[in-house]
Amino acid sequence: MAAKIKKGDQVIVTKGRDKGKKGEVLRVIPQDGWALVQGVNVVRKHKRPSQFDPGGIKSEEAPLALANLAIVDPKTGEATRVGFKFLEDGTKVRFAKKSGEVIDG
């Protein structure tokens, strides 16, 4: 099955503490249904000092459930669902269901 959300996509959070925030997908973990989004769901972690890092309290993104994310429509900037279609040359692409705009390609 093709992935609806991929690394580098612009997404918007639909549920939870960070509802309404937009960001770029940094990493997708499809087997667990998670994604890391830049600047969203930021948590503070206590890190032990290492050879290269002095340690301390660091901020980093925690994973979000893929079900709580929606692709940002390239035309309107709002949340949209994703569909798949084949172009004339036979390539399979994702498109925004609200506007019909092609997302990748």
C-alpha distances in whole Angstrom, upper triangle without the diagonal:
4,7,9,12,13,16,19,18,21,20,22,23,23,25,27,30,28,28,28,28,26,24,22,19,21,18,15,15,11,12,15,14,16,17,21,22,25,28,27,27,30,32,35,35,38,38,40,42,41,42,40,40,43,41,42,40,36,34,30,27,25,22,21,18,15,16,19,18,18,18,21,22,23,26,27,26,25,22,19,16,13,12,11,14,15,18,21,21,17,15,12,13,13,16,18,18,22,23,21,21,19,17,16,19
4,6,9,10,13,16,15,17,17,20,21,22,24,26,29,27,26,26,25,23,22,19,17,18,16,13,14,11,13,16,14,16,16,19,20,23,26,25,26,28,30,34,34,37,37,39,41,40,41,39,38,41,39,40,38,35,32,28,25,24,21,20,17,14,16,18,16,16,15,18,19,20,23,24,23,22,20,17,14,11,10,9,12,13,16,19,19,16,13,10,10,9,13,15,16,20,21,18,18,15,14,13,15
4,6,7,10,13,11,14,14,17,18,18,20,23,25,23,22,22,22,19,18,16,13,15,13,10,11,8,11,13,11,12,12,15,16,19,22,21,22,24,27,30,30,34,33,36,38,37,38,36,35,38,36,37,34,31,29,25,22,21,17,16,14,11,13,15,13,13,12,15,17,18,21,22,21,20,17,15,13,10,11,10,13,15,18,21,21,18,15,12,11,9,12,14,15,18,20,18,17,15,13,12,15
4,7,10,12,10,12,11,14,15,15,18,20,23,21,20,19,19,17,16,14,12,15,13,11,13,10,14,15,12,13,12,15,15,18,21,19,21,23,26,29,30,34,34,37,38,38,39,37,36,39,37,37,34,31,28,25,21,20,17,15,13,9,11,13,10,9,8,12,13,15,18,19,17,16,13,11,9,6,8,9,12,15,17,21,21,19,16,12,10,8,10,10,12,15,16,15,15,13,10,11,14
4,7,9,7,9,8,11,13,14,16,19,21,18,17,17,16,14,13,11,8,11,10,8,10,9,13,14,11,10,9,11,11,14,17,16,17,20,23,26,27,30,30,33,35,34,36,34,33,35,33,33,31,27,24,21,17,17,14,12,11,8,10,11,9,8,7,11,13,14,17,18,16,15,13,12,10,9,11,12,15,18,20,23,23,21,18,15,12,10,12,12,14,16,17,17,16,14,10,11,14
4,6,6,9,10,13,15,17,19,21,22,20,20,19,18,15,13,10,7,9,8,7,10,10,13,14,12,11,9,11,11,13,17,16,18,20,23,26,26,30,29,32,33,32,34,31,30,33,31,32,30,26,24,20,17,17,14,14,13,10,13,14,11,11,10,12,14,15,19,20,17,18,15,15,14,12,14,14,17,18,20,23,23,21,17,15,12,11,13,14,17,19,19,18,17,14,11,10,13
4,6,9,10,14,15,18,20,21,22,19,20,19,17,14,11,8,5,6,6,6,10,11,15,15,13,12,9,9,9,11,15,15,17,18,21,23,24,27,26,29,30,29,30,28,27,30,28,29,27,23,21,17,15,15,13,14,14,12,16,16,13,13,12,14,16,16,20,21,18,19,17,17,17,15,17,17,20,21,22,26,25,23,20,18,15,14,16,17,20,21,22,21,19,16,13,12,14
4,7,9,13,15,18,21,22,22,19,20,18,16,12,9,6,5,6,8,10,13,15,18,19,17,15,11,11,9,10,14,14,17,18,21,24,25,28,27,30,31,30,31,28,28,30,29,29,27,24,21,18,15,17,15,15,16,14,17,17,14,13,11,12,14,13,17,18,16,17,16,16,17,15,18,18,20,22,22,25,24,24,20,18,15,14,15,16,19,20,20,20,17,15,11,10,13
4,6,10,13,15,18,20,21,17,17,16,14,10,8,6,6,9,10,10,14,15,18,19,16,14,11,11,9,11,14,14,17,18,22,25,26,30,29,33,34,33,34,31,30,33,31,31,29,25,22,19,16,17,15,14,15,12,15,14,11,10,7,8,10,10,14,15,13,14,12,13,13,12,15,16,18,20,20,24,24,23,19,17,14,11,12,12,16,17,17,17,14,13,9,9,12
4,7,10,13,16,18,18,15,15,13,11,7,6,5,7,10,12,13,16,17,21,20,17,15,12,12,9,10,12,12,15,17,21,24,26,29,29,33,34,34,35,32,31,33,31,31,28,25,21,19,16,17,16,14,15,13,15,14,10,9,6,6,9,9,12,13,9,11,10,11,13,13,16,17,20,22,22,26,26,25,22,20,16,13,13,12,15,16,16,16,14,14,10,11,15
4,7,9,12,14,15,12,11,10,8,6,6,6,7,11,12,12,15,16,19,18,15,13,10,11,8,10,12,10,13,16,19,22,25,28,29,32,34,34,36,33,31,33,31,30,28,24,21,18,15,15,14,11,12,10,12,10,6,5,4,5,9,11,14,13,10,9,8,9,11,12,15,17,20,23,24,28,28,27,23,21,17,14,14,12,15,15,16,17,15,15,12,14,17
4,6,9,11,12,9,8,6,6,4,7,9,10,13,15,15,17,18,21,20,16,14,12,12,9,11,11,10,12,15,18,22,24,28,29,33,34,35,37,34,32,34,32,30,27,24,21,18,15,15,14,11,12,11,11,9,6,5,6,6,10,12,14,13,9,8,6,9,11,13,17,20,23,26,27,30,31,30,27,24,20,17,16,14,15,15,16,18,17,18,15,17,21
4,6,8,9,6,5,5,6,7,9,11,11,14,15,15,17,17,20,18,15,13,11,11,9,12,11,8,10,13,16,20,22,26,27,31,33,34,36,34,32,33,30,29,26,23,19,17,14,13,12,9,10,9,9,6,5,7,9,10,13,16,18,16,13,11,9,11,13,15,19,22,25,28,29,33,34,32,29,26,23,19,19,16,18,17,19,21,20,21,18,20,24
4,7,10,8,5,6,8,10,12,15,15,18,18,17,19,19,21,19,15,14,14,15,13,15,15,12,12,16,19,22,25,29,30,34,36,37,40,37,35,36,33,32,28,26,22,20,17,16,14,11,10,10,9,5,6,7,10,11,14,17,19,16,14,11,8,11,12,15,18,21,25,28,30,34,34,33,30,27,24,20,19,16,17,16,19,21,21,22,19,22,25
4,7,7,5,8,10,12,14,17,16,19,19,18,19,19,21,18,15,14,14,15,14,16,16,12,11,15,17,21,23,27,29,32,35,36,39,37,34,35,32,31,27,25,21,20,16,15,14,10,10,11,9,5,8,10,14,15,18,21,22,20,17,15,12,14,15,18,21,24,28,31,33,37,38,36,33,30,27,23,23,20,20,20,23,24,24,25,23,25,29
4,6,5,9,10,13,15,17,17,19,19,19,19,20,22,18,16,14,14,15,14,16,15,11,9,13,14,18,20,24,26,30,32,34,37,35,32,33,30,28,24,22,19,18,15,13,13,10,10,12,11,8,10,13,16,17,21,23,25,23,20,17,15,18,19,21,25,28,31,34,36,40,41,39,36,32,30,26,26,23,24,23,26,28,28,28,25,27,31
4,6,9,10,13,15,17,18,19,20,20,21,22,24,21,18,16,16,15,14,15,13,9,8,11,12,15,18,22,24,28,30,32,35,33,30,30,27,25,21,20,16,16,13,13,13,11,13,15,14,11,13,15,18,19,22,24,26,24,21,19,17,20,21,24,27,30,34,37,38,42,43,41,38,35,32,28,28,25,26,25,28,30,29,30,27,29,33
4,6,6,9,11,14,15,17,18,18,20,21,23,20,18,15,14,13,11,12,10,7,6,9,12,15,18,22,24,28,30,31,34,32,29,30,27,25,21,19,16,14,12,12,12,10,12,14,14,10,11,13,15,15,19,21,23,21,17,16,14,18,19,21,25,28,31,34,36,39,40,38,35,32,29,26,25,23,24,23,25,27,26,27,24,26,29
4,6,9,12,15,15,18,19,19,21,21,24,21,18,16,15,15,13,14,12,9,10,13,16,19,22,26,28,31,34,35,38,35,33,33,31,29,25,23,19,18,15,15,14,11,13,13,13,9,9,11,14,13,17,19,21,18,15,13,12,15,17,19,23,26,29,33,34,38,38,37,34,31,28,24,23,20,21,20,22,25,24,25,22,25,28
4,7,10,13,15,18,20,20,22,23,25,23,20,18,16,16,13,14,12,10,12,15,18,21,24,28,29,33,35,36,39,36,34,34,32,30,27,24,20,19,16,17,16,14,15,15,14,11,10,10,12,11,14,16,18,15,12,10,9,13,15,18,22,25,28,31,32,36,37,35,32,30,26,23,21,18,19,18,20,22,22,23,20,23,26
4,7,10,12,15,17,18,20,21,24,22,19,17,14,13,10,10,9,7,9,12,15,18,21,25,27,30,32,33,35,33,30,31,29,27,24,21,17,16,13,14,14,12,14,14,15,11,10,11,12,11,14,16,18,16,12,11,11,14,17,19,23,25,28,31,32,36,36,35,32,29,26,22,22,19,21,19,21,23,22,23,20,22,25
4,7,10,13,15,16,19,20,23,22,19,16,13,12,8,9,8,8,11,13,17,20,23,26,27,31,32,33,35,32,30,31,29,28,25,22,18,16,13,15,14,13,15,14,15,12,9,10,9,8,12,13,15,14,10,10,10,13,15,17,20,23,26,28,29,32,33,32,29,26,23,19,19,16,19,18,19,21,19,19,16,18,21
4,7,9,12,13,17,18,22,20,18,15,11,10,6,5,7,7,11,12,16,19,21,24,25,29,30,30,32,29,27,29,27,26,23,20,16,14,11,13,13,12,14,13,15,13,10,11,10,9,13,13,16,16,12,13,12,15,17,17,21,23,25,28,28,32,32,31,27,25,22,19,19,17,20,20,20,22,19,19,16,17,20
4,6,9,11,15,16,20,19,17,14,10,9,6,5,8,9,12,14,17,20,22,25,25,28,29,29,31,28,26,28,27,26,24,20,17,14,12,14,13,13,15,13,16,14,11,11,10,10,13,13,17,17,13,14,14,15,17,16,20,21,24,25,26,29,29,28,25,22,19,17,18,17,20,20,20,21,19,18,14,14,17
4,6,7,11,13,16,15,13,11,7,6,4,6,10,10,12,14,17,19,21,24,24,27,28,28,30,27,25,28,26,26,24,20,17,14,11,12,10,10,12,11,14,13,10,11,10,11,15,15,19,19,16,16,15,16,16,16,19,20,23,24,25,29,28,27,23,21,18,16,17,17,20,21,21,22,20,18,14,14,17
4,7,10,13,16,16,14,11,8,5,6,6,10,11,13,13,16,18,19,22,21,24,25,25,26,23,22,25,23,24,22,18,15,12,10,11,10,11,14,13,16,16,13,15,14,15,18,18,22,23,19,20,18,20,20,19,22,22,25,27,28,31,30,29,25,23,21,19,21,20,23,24,25,25,23,21,17,16,19
4,7,10,12,12,11,9,6,5,7,9,13,13,14,15,16,19,19,22,21,24,25,25,26,24,23,26,24,24,23,19,17,13,11,11,9,11,12,11,15,15,13,15,15,17,20,20,24,24,21,22,20,20,20,19,21,21,24,26,27,31,30,28,24,22,20,18,21,21,24,25,26,26,24,22,18,17,20
4,6,9,9,8,6,4,6,9,12,15,14,15,16,18,21,21,24,24,26,28,27,29,27,26,29,26,27,25,22,19,16,13,12,9,10,10,9,12,13,12,14,14,16,19,20,24,24,22,21,19,19,18,16,19,19,22,24,26,29,29,26,23,20,19,17,19,20,22,24,25,24,23,21,17,17,20
4,6,6,6,5,6,8,12,15,17,16,16,17,18,21,21,24,23,26,28,27,29,27,26,29,26,27,25,22,20,17,14,12,9,10,10,9,13,14,13,16,16,20,22,24,27,28,25,24,21,21,20,18,20,21,24,26,28,32,31,28,25,22,21,19,22,22,24,26,28,27,26,24,20,20,23
4,5,5,6,8,11,14,17,20,18,18,20,22,24,24,27,27,29,31,30,32,31,30,33,30,31,29,26,24,20,17,15,11,12,10,8,11,14,13,15,16,19,22,23,27,27,25,24,21,20,18,16,18,18,22,23,26,29,29,26,23,20,19,17,20,21,22,25,26,25,25,22,19,19,22
4,6,8,11,14,17,20,23,21,20,22,23,25,25,27,27,29,31,30,32,31,31,33,31,31,30,27,25,22,19,16,13,13,11,11,13,16,16,18,19,23,25,27,30,31,28,27,24,23,21,19,21,21,24,26,29,32,31,28,25,22,22,21,23,24,25,28,30,29,28,26,23,22,25
4,6,9,12,15,19,21,18,17,19,20,22,22,25,25,27,29,29,31,30,29,31,29,29,27,25,23,19,16,14,10,10,9,9,11,14,14,17,19,22,25,27,30,30,28,26,23,23,21,20,22,23,26,28,31,34,34,31,28,25,24,22,24,24,25,28,30,29,29,27,24,24,27
4,7,11,13,17,19,16,16,18,19,22,22,26,26,29,31,31,33,32,30,33,30,30,27,25,22,19,16,13,9,8,6,6,8,10,11,14,15,19,22,24,27,27,24,22,19,19,17,16,19,20,23,26,28,32,32,29,26,23,21,19,21,21,22,24,26,26,25,24,21,21,24
4,7,10,13,15,13,12,15,16,19,19,22,23,26,28,28,30,29,27,29,26,26,24,21,19,15,12,9,6,5,5,5,9,10,10,13,15,18,21,23,26,26,23,21,18,19,17,17,20,21,25,27,29,33,33,30,27,24,22,20,22,21,23,24,26,26,25,24,21,21,24
4,6,10,12,11,11,13,15,18,18,22,22,25,27,27,29,27,25,28,25,25,23,20,17,13,10,9,5,5,6,6,10,10,9,12,13,15,19,20,23,23,20,19,17,17,17,16,19,21,24,26,28,32,31,29,26,23,21,18,20,20,22,23,25,25,23,22,18,19,22
4,7,9,8,9,10,12,15,16,19,19,22,24,24,26,24,22,24,22,22,20,16,13,10,6,6,5,6,9,9,13,12,11,13,14,16,19,20,24,24,20,20,18,19,19,19,22,23,27,29,30,34,33,31,28,25,23,20,22,21,24,25,26,26,25,23,20,20,23
4,6,6,8,9,12,15,17,21,21,24,26,26,28,25,24,25,23,23,20,17,13,10,7,8,7,8,10,10,13,11,9,12,12,13,17,18,21,20,17,17,15,17,18,18,21,23,26,28,29,33,33,31,28,25,22,20,21,20,22,23,24,24,23,22,18,18,22
4,6,9,9,12,15,16,20,20,23,24,25,27,24,22,23,22,21,19,15,12,9,7,10,10,11,14,14,17,15,13,14,14,14,18,18,21,21,17,18,17,19,20,21,24,26,28,30,31,35,34,33,29,27,24,22,23,22,24,24,25,26,24,23,19,20,23
4,7,6,10,12,15,18,19,23,24,25,27,24,22,23,21,20,17,14,10,8,7,10,11,12,15,16,18,15,14,16,16,16,19,20,23,22,18,18,18,20,22,23,26,28,31,34,34,38,37,36,33,31,27,25,25,24,26,26,27,28,26,26,22,23,26
4,5,9,12,15,19,20,24,25,26,29,26,24,25,22,21,18,15,11,9,6,8,9,9,12,13,15,12,11,13,15,15,19,20,23,21,17,17,16,19,20,21,25,27,30,33,34,37,37,36,33,30,27,24,24,22,24,24,26,27,26,25,22,23,26
4,6,10,13,16,18,22,24,25,28,26,23,24,21,19,16,14,10,8,6,6,7,7,11,13,15,12,12,15,17,18,21,23,26,24,21,20,18,21,22,23,27,29,32,35,36,40,40,38,35,32,29,26,27,25,27,27,28,30,28,28,25,26,29
4,7,10,13,15,19,21,22,25,23,20,20,18,16,13,10,6,5,4,6,9,10,14,16,18,15,15,18,20,20,24,25,28,27,23,22,21,24,25,26,30,32,35,37,39,42,42,41,37,34,32,29,29,28,30,30,31,32,31,30,27,28,31
4,6,10,12,16,18,20,23,22,18,19,15,14,10,8,6,6,6,6,10,12,15,18,20,17,18,21,23,24,28,29,32,30,26,26,24,27,28,29,32,34,38,40,42,45,45,43,40,37,34,32,32,31,33,33,35,36,34,34,30,31,34
4,7,9,13,15,18,21,19,16,16,12,10,6,5,4,6,9,9,13,15,19,22,24,21,22,25,26,27,31,32,35,33,30,29,28,31,32,33,36,38,41,44,45,48,48,46,43,40,38,35,36,34,36,36,38,39,38,37,33,34,37
4,6,10,12,15,18,17,14,14,10,8,5,5,6,7,10,10,14,17,20,23,25,23,24,27,28,29,33,34,37,36,32,32,31,33,33,34,37,39,42,44,46,49,49,47,43,41,39,36,37,36,38,39,40,41,40,39,35,35,38
4,7,10,12,16,16,12,11,8,6,4,6,9,11,14,14,17,20,23,26,28,27,27,31,32,33,37,38,41,40,36,36,34,37,37,38,41,42,46,48,49,53,52,50,46,44,42,40,41,40,42,42,44,45,43,42,38,38,41
4,6,9,12,12,9,9,5,5,6,7,10,11,14,15,18,21,24,27,30,28,28,32,33,34,37,38,41,41,37,37,35,38,38,38,41,42,46,47,49,52,51,49,46,43,41,40,41,40,43,43,45,45,43,42,38,38,40
4,6,10,11,8,8,5,7,9,10,14,15,18,18,21,25,28,30,33,32,32,35,36,37,41,42,45,44,40,40,39,41,41,41,44,45,49,50,51,55,53,52,48,46,44,42,44,44,46,47,48,49,47,45,41,41,43
4,7,8,6,5,4,7,10,11,15,16,20,21,24,27,30,32,35,34,34,37,38,39,42,42,46,45,42,42,41,43,43,43,46,47,50,51,52,56,54,53,49,47,45,44,46,45,48,48,49,50,48,46,42,41,44
4,5,5,6,7,11,13,14,17,17,20,21,24,28,31,33,36,35,34,37,38,39,42,42,46,46,42,43,41,43,43,43,46,46,49,50,51,54,52,51,47,46,44,43,45,45,48,49,49,50,47,45,42,40,42
4,6,8,10,13,16,16,19,20,23,24,27,30,33,35,38,37,37,39,40,41,44,44,47,47,44,44,43,45,45,45,47,47,50,51,52,55,53,52,48,47,45,44,46,47,49,50,51,51,49,46,43,41,43
4,7,9,13,15,14,17,18,21,22,25,28,32,33,36,35,34,37,37,38,41,40,44,44,41,42,41,42,43,42,45,45,48,48,49,52,50,49,45,44,43,42,44,44,47,48,48,48,45,43,40,38,40
4,5,9,12,11,14,15,18,20,23,26,30,31,34,33,32,35,35,36,39,39,42,42,39,39,39,41,41,41,44,44,47,48,49,52,50,49,45,44,42,41,43,42,45,46,46,47,44,43,39,38,40
4,7,10,11,14,16,20,21,24,28,31,33,36,35,34,37,37,38,41,41,44,44,40,41,40,42,43,43,46,47,50,51,52,55,53,52,49,47,45,43,45,45,47,48,49,49,47,45,41,41,43
4,7,8,12,13,17,18,22,25,28,31,33,32,32,35,35,36,39,40,43,42,38,39,38,40,41,41,44,45,48,50,51,54,52,51,47,46,44,42,43,43,45,46,47,47,45,44,40,39,42
4,6,10,13,16,18,21,24,28,30,33,31,31,34,35,35,39,39,42,41,38,38,37,39,40,41,44,45,48,50,51,55,53,52,48,46,44,42,43,42,45,45,46,47,45,44,40,40,42
4,7,10,13,15,18,21,25,27,30,27,28,31,32,32,36,37,39,38,35,35,34,36,37,38,41,43,46,48,49,53,52,50,47,44,42,40,41,40,42,42,43,44,42,41,38,38,40
4,7,10,12,16,19,22,25,27,25,25,28,28,29,33,33,36,35,31,32,31,33,34,35,38,39,43,44,45,49,48,47,43,41,38,36,37,36,39,39,40,41,39,38,34,34,37
4,7,10,13,16,19,21,24,21,21,24,25,25,29,30,33,31,28,28,27,30,31,31,35,36,40,42,43,46,45,44,40,38,36,33,34,33,35,35,36,37,35,35,31,31,34
4,6,10,13,16,18,21,19,18,21,22,23,27,27,30,30,26,26,25,27,28,28,32,33,36,38,39,43,42,41,37,35,32,30,31,30,32,33,34,35,33,32,28,28,31
4,7,9,13,15,17,15,15,18,19,20,23,24,28,27,23,23,21,23,24,25,28,29,33,35,36,40,39,38,34,31,29,26,28,26,29,29,30,31,30,29,25,25,28
4,7,10,13,15,13,14,17,19,20,24,26,29,28,24,23,21,23,23,24,27,29,32,35,36,40,39,38,34,31,29,26,28,27,28,29,31,32,30,29,25,26,29
4,7,9,12,11,11,15,16,19,22,24,27,26,23,22,19,21,21,21,24,26,29,32,33,37,37,35,31,28,26,23,25,24,26,27,29,29,28,27,23,23,27
4,6,8,7,8,12,14,16,20,22,25,24,21,19,16,18,18,18,22,24,27,30,32,36,35,33,30,27,25,22,23,21,23,24,26,27,26,25,21,22,26
4,5,6,7,11,13,16,20,22,25,24,21,19,16,17,16,17,19,22,25,28,30,34,34,32,29,25,23,20,21,20,21,22,25,25,25,24,21,22,26
4,5,5,8,10,14,17,19,22,21,19,17,14,14,12,13,16,18,22,24,27,30,30,28,25,22,20,17,18,17,18,19,22,22,22,21,18,19,22
4,6,8,11,14,17,20,22,21,19,16,13,13,11,13,15,18,22,25,27,31,32,29,26,23,21,17,18,17,17,18,21,21,22,21,19,20,24
4,7,10,13,16,19,21,20,17,15,11,12,12,14,17,20,24,27,29,33,33,31,28,25,22,19,19,17,18,18,21,22,22,22,19,21,25
4,7,9,13,15,18,17,14,12,9,10,10,11,15,18,21,24,26,30,30,29,25,22,19,16,16,14,15,16,18,19,19,18,16,18,21
4,6,9,12,15,13,11,9,6,6,7,8,12,15,18,22,23,27,28,26,23,20,17,13,13,10,12,12,14,15,15,15,13,15,19
4,6,9,12,11,9,8,6,6,7,7,11,13,16,19,20,24,25,24,20,18,14,11,10,8,10,11,12,13,12,12,9,12,15
4,6,9,8,5,5,5,6,9,10,13,16,18,21,21,25,26,25,22,19,16,12,11,8,11,10,11,12,11,12,9,12,16
4,5,6,5,5,6,6,9,9,12,14,16,19,19,22,24,23,21,18,15,11,9,6,9,7,7,9,8,9,8,12,14
4,6,6,8,10,9,12,12,14,15,17,19,18,21,22,22,20,18,14,12,10,8,11,10,8,10,7,8,7,10,12
4,6,8,11,11,13,14,15,17,18,20,19,22,23,24,22,20,16,14,11,9,11,9,7,9,7,10,10,13,15
4,5,9,9,13,14,17,19,20,23,22,25,27,27,25,23,19,16,13,10,12,9,8,11,10,13,12,16,18
4,7,9,12,14,17,19,21,24,24,27,28,28,25,23,19,16,14,11,13,11,10,13,12,14,12,15,18
4,6,10,12,16,19,21,24,24,28,29,28,26,23,20,16,14,10,11,9,10,13,13,15,13,17,20
4,7,10,13,17,19,22,23,27,28,27,25,22,18,15,13,9,10,9,11,13,13,14,13,16,19
4,7,10,13,16,19,20,24,25,24,22,19,15,12,9,6,6,6,9,10,11,12,11,14,18
4,7,10,13,17,19,22,24,22,20,16,14,10,8,6,6,7,10,10,11,12,11,14,17
4,7,10,14,16,19,20,19,16,13,10,6,6,5,6,9,11,9,10,10,9,11,14
4,7,10,13,16,18,16,14,10,8,6,5,6,6,10,11,9,10,9,10,12,14
4,7,10,13,15,12,10,7,6,5,6,9,9,13,13,10,11,9,10,11,12
4,7,10,11,9,8,6,6,7,7,11,11,14,14,10,11,9,11,11,12
4,7,8,6,5,4,6,9,10,14,14,18,17,13,13,11,13,12,12
4,5,5,6,7,7,10,11,14,16,18,16,13,12,10,13,12,10
4,5,8,10,11,14,15,18,19,21,19,16,15,13,16,15,13
4,6,9,11,15,16,19,21,24,22,18,17,14,17,15,12
4,6,9,13,15,19,20,23,21,18,17,14,16,14,13
4,6,10,12,16,18,21,20,16,15,12,13,11,9
4,7,10,14,15,18,18,14,14,10,11,10,10
4,7,10,12,15,15,11,10,7,7,6,7
4,7,9,12,12,10,9,6,6,6,9
4,6,9,8,6,5,4,5,8,10
4,6,6,5,5,6,7,10,13
4,6,5,8,9,10,13,16
4,6,8,11,12,15,18
4,5,9,10,14,16
4,7,9,12,14
4,6,9,11
4,6,7
4,7
4
